[in-house]
Amino acid sequence: MQKVVIIGSGINGLSAAALLAKRGKSIVVLESSDKFGGAVRTEEITLPKYKHDLFATNLSLFAGGGVMALLKDDLIRNGLDFVPSAKPYCSIFPDGKIIGITMDRQVNIESLKKIVPADVESWKLLTEKLVRLSPHLFPILGTELPSLAAVRLLFKIWRALGTAEFFELIRLLLQSSRAFTDEYFVHPETKALAATWGMHLDYGPDISGGALFSFLESIGGQEFGMVLGKGGADTLINALVAVIRENGGEVIANSEVTEIELKNGKAVGVKTADGRIFDAKAVIANLNPSLIPNLLPSAEKTLPKISKIKNFRPGLGTMMIHLALSELPNWRATEARDFNYVHIGPYLDDMAMTYAVAAAGKLPKHPTLVIGQPTVSDPSRAPTGKHILWIQVRVLPLEITADESEEITGTNWDEVGEEYADRILNNIEVYAPGFKELILARKVLTPSDLERYNSNLIKGDSLGGSHHPAQFFFLRPIPGWTGHKSPIKNLYICGSGTWPGGGVGGGSGLMVSKLLSK
Ligand SMILES: Cc1cc2nc3c(=O)[nH]c(=O)nc-3n(C[C@H](O)[C@H](O)[C@H](O)COP(=O)(O)OP(=O)(O)OC[C@H]3O[C@@H](n4cnc5c(N)ncnc54)[C@H](O)[C@@H]3O)c2cc1C
């Protein structure tokens, strides 16, 4: 039986492989790295017994997504174990204020009343809005774009919501985080609480399209909480690999694909760096689409329909600082110790400045920080009484040209990484005095390190391509490459560079598996 060859073992490649293997297809997944999972990887990177998710931690998208619905029993039988968190996130501010969002609406209302009283009614209104819109919004994420099914779905949504609310929804999709938060909130803290979520997805507060994420993630945290992998996010990867293998599929590490073989313009197999050839009736590339021309014969890679993929732009860069801690930080806002994510924007204008500075190539003085405290809900990740913590620095230049503070002189991440990490730790001291004294060990992963671990993370872009509107929804990655098909026959694409974009959801793996099941 001719195989389906999948290049790359990211969440989407593995999801496609597991679903196709279960349907009886002959599958081989080839992974260039020594470990599977791409941007989902757990390692004792600081000290023994301290298990760090090097990249993604939050598995909520997968837990609530279509692949989980289809493979739940198989995955759980193969060891998948989730840890839910009812206290997903908070934002803290330089004056010691905190807004923490739990899964208890009433608890949230009481704390909002204390800190941002004028925004309580809007928070309730947005909660009702999400409850009303969720049944319409979430199915879009699971629908192929562009497609007839999507047109039918949009028509159904229009019928259900009516013209006025349907157009309001479109307006929300196009708004910036600033426009959205100005419309609903008065207090700078509430605006920051929501807008920080836009920064996760490469939306500075003034970029059109950021409102959707500010809305969905801020209120969604309250409605759906957060889900982590027990003992590390790789519980999910290990379970997917086991499901593929128990259904006869092969998943092979240390196997970099260097060529996609074509015959009469169709993909017929791949070649690896060590010269092995794998024939295939279909090839699925779980790759950042802009890397695909490198794997094609020179006659094809220069064709305009192929070479135009170079216009698919990365989002801004990300740095991860992993720490082993003797105890959780002594946040001035003491309740911050209870939350999985601690956001430090701190305010909307700071985020706007950070975004502009980073986009212009400068190292931001006070970048937006997403701080993960996984041991709050999963103590199994560190020895008893000890903790791990990660700091995700958002957003950073793709090429460093200068330093906003004019202190750091280097322009290469390998040179400046540790020095820049020192700046971040000093910034955190303001919010948690004595923080640095709690550090037992640290490991800094610069944007360049991210790309070294996984070539899909071009220049440290954690999203596999910016999510700005020109390359999102039915335009992802670019026209002519949509619908999880490349312009080459039998060469399919999945991964965060394709619809529905970044995140540990597996959605594009599911969609491409449907194409190959027909
Ligand atoms: C720091 C960071 C934090 C994040 N946090 C979260 C989070 O908490 N929650 C969330 O939902 N999302 C998060 N994300 C985003 C999410 O992790 C990614 O969008 C998602 O995991 C990408 O999956 P993918 O299917 O695109 O494949 P990838 O993870 O990009 O994996 C692709 C694989 O292909 C391999 N490969 C590349 N080229 C070749 C080749 N030529 N031959 C063979 N193999 C090859 C790579 O080595 C890699 O293993 C985060 C991302 C990063 C970087």
Ligand as a Chemical Component Dictionary entry (heavy atoms), coordinates in Angstrom:
data_LIG
# 
_chem_comp.id                   LIG 
_chem_comp.type                 NON-POLYMER 
_chem_comp.pdbx_formal_charge   0 
_chem_comp.three_letter_code    LIG 
# 
loop_
_chem_comp_atom.comp_id 
_chem_comp_atom.atom_id 
_chem_comp_atom.alt_atom_id 
_chem_comp_atom.type_symbol 
_chem_comp_atom.charge 
_chem_comp_atom.model_Cartn_x 
_chem_comp_atom.model_Cartn_y 
_chem_comp_atom.model_Cartn_z 
_chem_comp_atom.pdbx_ordinal 
LIG C1  C1  C 0 7.102  29.799 22.938 1  
LIG C2  C2  C 0 5.758  29.340 22.446 2  
LIG C3  C3  C 0 4.688  29.276 23.325 3  
LIG C4  C4  C 0 3.430  28.880 22.880 4  
LIG N1  N1  N 0 2.408  28.744 23.769 5  
LIG C5  C5  C 0 1.241  28.214 23.362 6  
LIG C6  C6  C 0 0.255  27.832 24.299 7  
LIG O1  O1  O 0 0.456  27.898 25.514 8  
LIG N2  N2  N 0 -0.932 27.337 23.820 9  
LIG C7  C7  C 0 -1.171 27.217 22.475 10 
LIG O2  O2  O 0 -2.271 26.792 22.096 11 
LIG N3  N3  N 0 -0.213 27.505 21.569 12 
LIG C8  C8  C 0 0.977  27.977 21.982 13 
LIG N4  N4  N 0 1.971  28.224 21.077 14 
LIG C9  C9  C 0 1.706  27.981 19.647 15 
LIG C10 C10 C 0 1.691  26.490 19.321 16 
LIG O3  O3  O 0 2.600  25.802 20.124 17 
LIG C11 C11 C 0 2.042  26.263 17.866 18 
LIG O4  O4  O 0 1.231  27.094 17.053 19 
LIG C12 C12 C 0 1.798  24.809 17.440 20 
LIG O5  O5  O 0 2.327  23.897 18.374 21 
LIG C13 C13 C 0 2.422  24.616 16.084 22 
LIG O6  O6  O 0 2.099  23.340 15.597 23 
LIG P1  P1  P 0 2.364  22.914 14.093 24 
LIG O7  O7  O 0 1.457  21.793 13.793 25 
LIG O8  O8  O 0 2.300  24.112 13.224 26 
LIG O9  O9  O 0 3.840  22.337 14.049 27 
LIG P2  P2  P 0 5.220  22.719 14.708 28 
LIG O10 O10 O 0 5.105  22.728 16.169 29 
LIG O11 O11 O 0 5.775  23.917 14.047 30 
LIG O12 O12 O 0 6.091  21.446 14.350 31 
LIG C14 C14 C 0 6.569  21.194 13.060 32 
LIG C15 C15 C 0 7.635  20.129 13.134 33 
LIG O13 O13 O 0 8.183  19.961 11.821 34 
LIG C16 C16 C 0 9.566  19.675 11.967 35 
LIG N5  N5  N 0 10.224 19.974 10.690 36 
LIG C17 C17 C 0 10.466 21.192 10.153 37 
LIG N6  N6  N 0 11.097 21.047 8.973  38 
LIG C18 C18 C 0 11.246 19.722 8.769  39 
LIG C19 C19 C 0 11.815 18.950 7.709  40 
LIG N7  N7  N 0 12.340 19.510 6.632  41 
LIG N8  N8  N 0 11.809 17.598 7.842  42 
LIG C20 C20 C 0 11.256 16.995 8.926  43 
LIG N9  N9  N 0 10.715 17.685 9.946  44 
LIG C21 C21 C 0 10.689 19.030 9.866  45 
LIG C22 C22 C 0 9.997  20.587 13.098 46 
LIG O14 O14 O 0 11.199 20.114 13.689 47 
LIG C23 C23 C 0 8.807  20.472 14.042 48 
LIG O15 O15 O 0 8.977  19.430 14.971 49 
LIG C24 C24 C 0 3.241  28.575 21.512 50 
LIG C25 C25 C 0 4.321  28.610 20.627 51 
LIG C26 C26 C 0 5.582  28.954 21.092 52 
LIG C27 C27 C 0 6.748  28.943 20.146 53 
# 
loop_
_chem_comp_bond.comp_id 
_chem_comp_bond.atom_id_1 
_chem_comp_bond.atom_id_2 
_chem_comp_bond.value_order 
_chem_comp_bond.pdbx_ordinal 
LIG C1  C2  SING 1  
LIG C2  C3  SING 2  
LIG C2  C26 DOUB 3  
LIG C3  C4  DOUB 4  
LIG C4  N1  SING 5  
LIG C4  C24 SING 6  
LIG N1  C5  DOUB 7  
LIG C5  C6  SING 8  
LIG C5  C8  SING 9  
LIG C6  O1  DOUB 10 
LIG C6  N2  SING 11 
LIG N2  C7  SING 12 
LIG C7  O2  DOUB 13 
LIG C7  N3  SING 14 
LIG N3  C8  DOUB 15 
LIG C8  N4  SING 16 
LIG N4  C9  SING 17 
LIG N4  C24 SING 18 
LIG C9  C10 SING 19 
LIG C10 O3  SING 20 
LIG C10 C11 SING 21 
LIG C11 O4  SING 22 
LIG C11 C12 SING 23 
LIG C12 O5  SING 24 
LIG C12 C13 SING 25 
LIG C13 O6  SING 26 
LIG O6  P1  SING 27 
LIG P1  O7  DOUB 28 
LIG P1  O8  SING 29 
LIG P1  O9  SING 30 
LIG O9  P2  SING 31 
LIG P2  O10 DOUB 32 
LIG P2  O11 SING 33 
LIG P2  O12 SING 34 
LIG O12 C14 SING 35 
LIG C14 C15 SING 36 
LIG C15 O13 SING 37 
LIG C15 C23 SING 38 
LIG O13 C16 SING 39 
LIG C16 N5  SING 40 
LIG C16 C22 SING 41 
LIG N5  C17 SING 42 
LIG N5  C21 SING 43 
LIG C17 N6  DOUB 44 
LIG N6  C18 SING 45 
LIG C18 C19 SING 46 
LIG C18 C21 DOUB 47 
LIG C19 N7  SING 48 
LIG C19 N8  DOUB 49 
LIG N8  C20 SING 50 
LIG C20 N9  DOUB 51 
LIG N9  C21 SING 52 
LIG C22 O14 SING 53 
LIG C22 C23 SING 54 
LIG C23 O15 SING 55 
LIG C24 C25 DOUB 56 
LIG C25 C26 SING 57 
LIG C26 C27 SING 58 
# 
